């Protein structure tokens, strides 16, 4: 099959020139005219004007072969063919050579124009046997339509021969032939064995790029040939492929690569912009917009289309639609299709404003993304509030997108909260990406108040943070105090759990059993393993080697112990620093509020009360038997966590009330805690 060979480089151009060597047609025609005059003794008597060339011919050959000349030579010997004559002077010159009895050199580059010219001149079997119309049809059917490259060449040449080429079914025959050969290419067993057929399944989970499409096309030249066709012909080829039974998974890539080349590719757009050619059709509409609407009509719609088309490509089309001003109805259809495959998308494909001077918070790109996620929520989460993996993936994608737009200086806290609430909080199985988005927002907006910080971070749940994110939250000064305290207790709980797991692993690894310990029941088989029963003891009773599971569990226990100790120290030092800050703040407030007239008894009472609101401060610098510094976490048992949290929050509340009452009290009045 000719499809396996590389297609001609210039076969995609509408102004193809034949690469075949041909004789000088003008010289041959002149010789034939002279020979005819000598044989018949008749001079030339007919003058035919074709464009800017004039042909002096004999009347009888024209009269006998062409119905057009037979009808028009009755009253005059001068005929001027219209400007729309197919093929122009070159085609008429070759037809005149045939009329004088010479063999006409026919190739894929001129057969379409010759066939149309012969039809215009009415050179059919009615006027002469073996006339040109039938001869050219035989050549088309038996030669051209059997070759992929020849069919492409003829179809390209038909662009300048419309509508006559359509009426003669040259275009239709070429399109059906291309579609048939393409289907045979897909079904070719040798091809499927040595080179897989191109589909888009491998691209569904990747970020879309024009370079990826070009790399794939290098392996399938027949697809590369099809996407070089004008859209009118291309659209009809796609329809014929579907009618002839090609599966949608093989048809969709052709449409995607066509749109990627003519719509999405920036290089193609820059080329047409630099060419200076008007980008409008005969109706004054934008050619790219017309092409975009046509591509959207070809793409499979709904859930079926979502499985076939990469979501990244759909986002590229969506971005192009915003640039070209696609109508709202078609835009909504494209957004619905993207929402149906949102869980397969990549945050790299999401829309960001192209105009950097415009605030992101009010951009059409952000509004479009918000509408897509809202569509997904209303279609998938509204009726099912149960957390699922797919919902969590979509929520994580939205939080990652929020991280990208959070640095916008014009983003107000209320607007950012609205964006967070676009996806239900219950669908977030993990709050790591939400924490990153909030942290990015707080870093980009250092001037917002503590109330706004608390408002923005109110949905962040430290219990849904990973261990690393929780440690970072404890040490993050940008976070609200309420969130830091919550992260502290979650971290303390995680540290306690990690120590317990490490202890259990250590006991299991060393085969130690303690009466009443959890590991005694959990690892019941560990106590039965002794040296006498181990299969890893040689005949002498000495250990040859330890079991592999023992070595692995020992390494895991050591690593987890080291990690837990570091997290323990980090959390302890954080609590200690917060206590020191709290003590310093209270002392400053007391010094400012105490006046010389204050009763010493009241001062003493206040000092005593203030000490009562510093929980475990005297233990914050104790040393353990190993000589390591430990903070208050080391001296508080697990049962007192809730009580400790309530006391710290009560301290913060009393400090706030104390500062608030300072401006209202009268001079000389004694200061007491409410």
RASULSUL-V710695 format. One record per pair of residues at least 4 apart in sequence whose ideal C-beta (glycine too) atoms are under 6 Angstrom apart, sorted by the first residue. I is the first residue (numbers start at 0). J is the second residue. Records with the same first field share a line. If there is no record, write none. Layout:
BEGIN
I=J / J
END
This chain:
BEGIN
1=146 / 147 / 148
2=147 / 180 / 184 / 221
6=10 / 148 / 220 / 224
10=151 / 152
11=227
13=155 / 158
15=108
17=106 / 108
19=106
21=104
22=27
24=92 / 93
27=96
28=95 / 96
31=99 / 101
35=57
43=55 / 57
44=58 / 76
45=56 / 58 / 76
46=55 / 77
47=54 / 78
48=53 / 79
49=80 / 88 / 91
50=87 / 88
52=88
58=62
60=98 / 99
61=65 / 68
62=68 / 69 / 72
64=98 / 122 / 127
65=120 / 121 / 122
66=121 / 126
67=120 / 121
68=72
71=78
80=84
85=112 / 115 / 116 / 119 / 160 / 163
86=90 / 112 / 116
90=112 / 113 / 116
93=103
94=116
96=101
97=103
105=110 / 138
107=143 / 149 / 152 / 153
109=113
110=135 / 138
111=153 / 156 / 157 / 160 / 169
113=135
114=135
115=160 / 163 / 164
117=122 / 131 / 132
118=167
122=130 / 131 / 132
123=130 / 132
124=130 / 133
137=141
138=142
139=143
140=144
143=149 / 150 / 153
144=150 / 176
147=180
150=173 / 176 / 177
151=224
153=173
154=173
157=164 / 169 / 170
160=164
161=165
164=169 / 170
165=170
168=172
174=235 / 236 / 239
175=239
177=236
178=236 / 239 / 240 / 243
182=243 / 245
184=221
185=196 / 249
190=194
197=215 / 219 / 252
198=248
199=252 / 309
202=309
203=309 / 343
206=311 / 345 / 347 / 348
207=309 / 311 / 312 / 315 / 348
209=259 / 264
212=256 / 259
216=223
222=253
225=253
226=256 / 257 / 260
228=232 / 233
230=234 / 290 / 293
237=297
240=245 / 250
245=249 / 250
247=251 / 299 / 307
251=307
254=297 / 298
255=312
258=262 / 294
259=263
260=264
262=291 / 319
263=315
278=286
279=283
280=284 / 286
284=289
287=323
288=323
291=323
295=329
298=304
299=303 / 304 / 307
300=304
302=339
304=308 / 336
305=336 / 339 / 340
308=312 / 313
310=340 / 343 / 344
311=348
313=337
314=348
317=333
318=350
320=325 / 330
325=329 / 330
334=371
337=371
338=371 / 374 / 375
341=375 / 393
342=389 / 392 / 393
344=348
346=396 / 399 / 400
349=368 / 400
350=364 / 367 / 368
351=364
352=357 / 359 / 362 / 364
357=362
358=407 / 409
359=365 / 404 / 407
360=407 / 409 / 410 / 414
369=421
372=397 / 421
375=379
376=380
377=381
380=390 / 423 / 426
386=426 / 428
390=426
391=428
394=422 / 426 / 427
395=432
397=422
398=432 / 433 / 436
399=432
401=405 / 418 / 436
402=435 / 436 / 439
405=436 / 439 / 440
406=443
410=414 / 415
412=451 / 454 / 455
415=440
422=426
424=458
429=463
430=434 / 459 / 460 / 463 / 464
431=465 / 468
434=468
437=456
441=477
447=451
452=479
453=479
456=479 / 482
461=485 / 486 / 489
462=489
464=468 / 469
466=493
469=486 / 489 / 490
470=569
471=475
472=478 / 486
473=486 / 487 / 490 / 573
478=482 / 483
486=490
487=574
488=640 / 644
490=570
491=632
494=566 / 567
495=637
497=563
498=563
501=556 / 559 / 560 / 563
503=518
504=556
505=556
506=511 / 518
507=522 / 525
508=552 / 553 / 556
510=525 / 528
512=519 / 526
517=521
518=522
535=543 / 544
536=542
537=543
545=549 / 550
559=563
563=567
571=630 / 632
574=630 / 631 / 632
575=619 / 630
578=616 / 619
582=613
585=609
588=657
592=661 / 670
593=597
596=667
597=601 / 602 / 669
598=669
601=669
608=672
612=650
614=646
615=631 / 634
618=631 / 634
619=630 / 631
623=627 / 629
629=633
631=635
635=639 / 643
639=643
656=673
660=664
664=668
END
